[in-house]
């Protein structure tokens, strides 16, 4: 390819390959020995072209995402992105040439006329219109923002729990895809992130609340980047599982494997597409923690102490897990002295002072979200004699992760 394909070029290829694939499916070409291979080549081209479109889109849109990347991270994204696009373009061209050979062998006549590349030139954007839309009709709800940030944290934790680690070892790459990461998992994560983006655009974007909290504008980019990267992940995993994986053997699959290098494909999925997705989700989670501080309400609750043993190891551990879950600041106050509720040792120390003075209740101060959960815990006597209530079910998972 003499010119780097533009988004317009990729978009046209998506449209044409989708139309041709649908046309072939209407005639049952996949189940026909003569045309099945040609149909697989067209489907493969479509998968890779869609991946190319989303990758080119996120690289082109990068300057507008207001990300806080250092120069090193920017260079990493663009160098790996360009290498990935070069791989896709080579693979698409290889598949195209094989599709032409298969079609010609089947008697299909290929038009001689070439398409003018100038038809697919990208429109150069030199300036943007003033950003002056503020939708005051949207009801402001800071609790919705807090809930949205919690969802980002959940996605961040889901990915952390996958135990994903980049690698260049061909054997380990093959173990990651599809054992750790496959189309189903990628699509599930993509839908979660898409839901977050949709909620952000509906309730936060272009509102006066977004104007007041400037970091909210920056946060939007940390949703868009992983969303597009997950879209690429879905299509690449689909391509690998459908056309390259060794679940089913056929001459066509062997041909596709020779045209699209399997190890190189897995390397790009693991070390660029999904690795960068993890990075931006994690950075978005960190930014959400920063923004959350301006939304968190600080309250004081007077709560009963655990009966009959006070703040010994079990209730102190539950309180610490709740505070850590909300990643917030909460203090237990005894005679004006503050004890950090994140620390089990600090709570045990406070428990000793409380026992000495035979207090029946104590004061907690801090993030209302965490304190609301601690209040539920106290209403169940800190689960000294009963199981963890359903509203605090996450404590069970956090307990398991400690062992």
Secondary structure in CASP SS format (residue, H / E / C, confidence):
PFRMAT SS
TARGET T0000
AUTHOR 0000-0000-0000
METHOD secondary structure of the structure
MODEL  1
X C 1.00
X C 1.00
X C 1.00
X C 1.00
X C 1.00
X C 1.00
X H 1.00
X H 1.00
X H 1.00
X H 1.00
X H 1.00
X H 1.00
X H 1.00
X H 1.00
X H 1.00
X H 1.00
X H 1.00
X H 1.00
X H 1.00
X H 1.00
X H 1.00
X H 1.00
X H 1.00
X H 1.00
X H 1.00
X H 1.00
X C 1.00
X C 1.00
X H 1.00
X H 1.00
X H 1.00
X C 1.00
X C 1.00
X C 1.00
X C 1.00
X H 1.00
X H 1.00
X H 1.00
X H 1.00
X H 1.00
X H 1.00
X H 1.00
X H 1.00
X H 1.00
X H 1.00
X H 1.00
X H 1.00
X H 1.00
X H 1.00
X H 1.00
X H 1.00
X H 1.00
X H 1.00
X H 1.00
X H 1.00
X H 1.00
X H 1.00
X H 1.00
X H 1.00
X H 1.00
X H 1.00
X H 1.00
X H 1.00
X H 1.00
X C 1.00
X C 1.00
X C 1.00
X C 1.00
X C 1.00
X C 1.00
X H 1.00
X H 1.00
X H 1.00
X H 1.00
X H 1.00
X H 1.00
X H 1.00
X H 1.00
X H 1.00
X H 1.00
X H 1.00
X H 1.00
X H 1.00
X H 1.00
X H 1.00
X H 1.00
X H 1.00
X H 1.00
X H 1.00
X H 1.00
X H 1.00
X H 1.00
X H 1.00
X H 1.00
X H 1.00
X H 1.00
X H 1.00
X H 1.00
X H 1.00
X H 1.00
X H 1.00
X H 1.00
X H 1.00
X H 1.00
X H 1.00
X C 1.00
X C 1.00
X C 1.00
X C 1.00
X C 1.00
X C 1.00
X C 1.00
X C 1.00
X C 1.00
X C 1.00
X C 1.00
X H 1.00
X H 1.00
X H 1.00
X H 1.00
X C 1.00
X C 1.00
X C 1.00
X C 1.00
X C 1.00
X C 1.00
X C 1.00
X C 1.00
X C 1.00
X C 1.00
X C 1.00
X C 1.00
X C 1.00
X C 1.00
X C 1.00
X C 1.00
X C 1.00
X C 1.00
X C 1.00
X C 1.00
X C 1.00
X H 1.00
X H 1.00
X H 1.00
X H 1.00
X H 1.00
X H 1.00
X H 1.00
X H 1.00
X H 1.00
X H 1.00
X H 1.00
X H 1.00
X H 1.00
X H 1.00
X H 1.00
X H 1.00
X H 1.00
X H 1.00
X H 1.00
X H 1.00
X C 1.00
X C 1.00
X C 1.00
X C 1.00
X C 1.00
X C 1.00
X C 1.00
X C 1.00
X H 1.00
X H 1.00
X H 1.00
X H 1.00
X H 1.00
X H 1.00
X H 1.00
X C 1.00
X C 1.00
X C 1.00
X C 1.00
X C 1.00
X C 1.00
X H 1.00
X H 1.00
X H 1.00
X H 1.00
X H 1.00
X H 1.00
X H 1.00
X H 1.00
X H 1.00
X H 1.00
X H 1.00
X H 1.00
X H 1.00
X H 1.00
X H 1.00
X H 1.00
X H 1.00
X H 1.00
X H 1.00
X H 1.00
X H 1.00
X C 1.00
X C 1.00
X C 1.00
X C 1.00
X H 1.00
X H 1.00
X H 1.00
X H 1.00
X H 1.00
X C 1.00
X C 1.00
X H 1.00
X H 1.00
X H 1.00
X H 1.00
X H 1.00
X H 1.00
X H 1.00
X H 1.00
X H 1.00
X H 1.00
X H 1.00
X H 1.00
X H 1.00
X H 1.00
X H 1.00
X H 1.00
X H 1.00
X H 1.00
X H 1.00
X H 1.00
X H 1.00
X H 1.00
X H 1.00
X H 1.00
X H 1.00
X H 1.00
X H 1.00
X H 1.00
X H 1.00
X H 1.00
X C 1.00
X C 1.00
X C 1.00
X C 1.00
X C 1.00
X C 1.00
X H 1.00
X H 1.00
X H 1.00
X H 1.00
X H 1.00
X H 1.00
X H 1.00
X H 1.00
X H 1.00
X C 1.00
X C 1.00
X H 1.00
X H 1.00
X H 1.00
X H 1.00
X H 1.00
X H 1.00
X H 1.00
X H 1.00
X H 1.00
X H 1.00
X H 1.00
X H 1.00
X H 1.00
X H 1.00
X H 1.00
X H 1.00
X H 1.00
X H 1.00
X H 1.00
X H 1.00
X H 1.00
X H 1.00
X H 1.00
X H 1.00
X H 1.00
X H 1.00
X H 1.00
X H 1.00
X H 1.00
X H 1.00
X H 1.00
X C 1.00
X C 1.00
X C 1.00
X C 1.00
X C 1.00
X E 1.00
X E 1.00
X E 1.00
X E 1.00
X E 1.00
X E 1.00
X E 1.00
X C 1.00
X C 1.00
X C 1.00
X C 1.00
X C 1.00
X C 1.00
X C 1.00
X C 1.00
X H 1.00
X H 1.00
X H 1.00
X H 1.00
X H 1.00
X H 1.00
X H 1.00
X H 1.00
X H 1.00
X H 1.00
X H 1.00
X H 1.00
X H 1.00
X H 1.00
X C 1.00
X C 1.00
X C 1.00
X E 1.00
X E 1.00
X E 1.00
X E 1.00
X E 1.00
X C 1.00
X C 1.00
X E 1.00
X E 1.00
X E 1.00
X E 1.00
X C 1.00
X C 1.00
X C 1.00
X H 1.00
X H 1.00
X H 1.00
X H 1.00
X H 1.00
X H 1.00
X H 1.00
X H 1.00
X H 1.00
X H 1.00
X H 1.00
X H 1.00
X H 1.00
X H 1.00
X C 1.00
X C 1.00
X C 1.00
X E 1.00
X E 1.00
X E 1.00
X E 1.00
X E 1.00
X E 1.00
X E 1.00
X H 1.00
X H 1.00
X H 1.00
X H 1.00
X H 1.00
X H 1.00
X H 1.00
X H 1.00
X H 1.00
X H 1.00
X H 1.00
X H 1.00
X C 1.00
X H 1.00
X H 1.00
X H 1.00
X C 1.00
X C 1.00
X C 1.00
X C 1.00
X C 1.00
X C 1.00
X H 1.00
X H 1.00
X H 1.00
X C 1.00
X H 1.00
X H 1.00
X H 1.00
X H 1.00
X H 1.00
X H 1.00
X H 1.00
X H 1.00
X H 1.00
X C 1.00
END
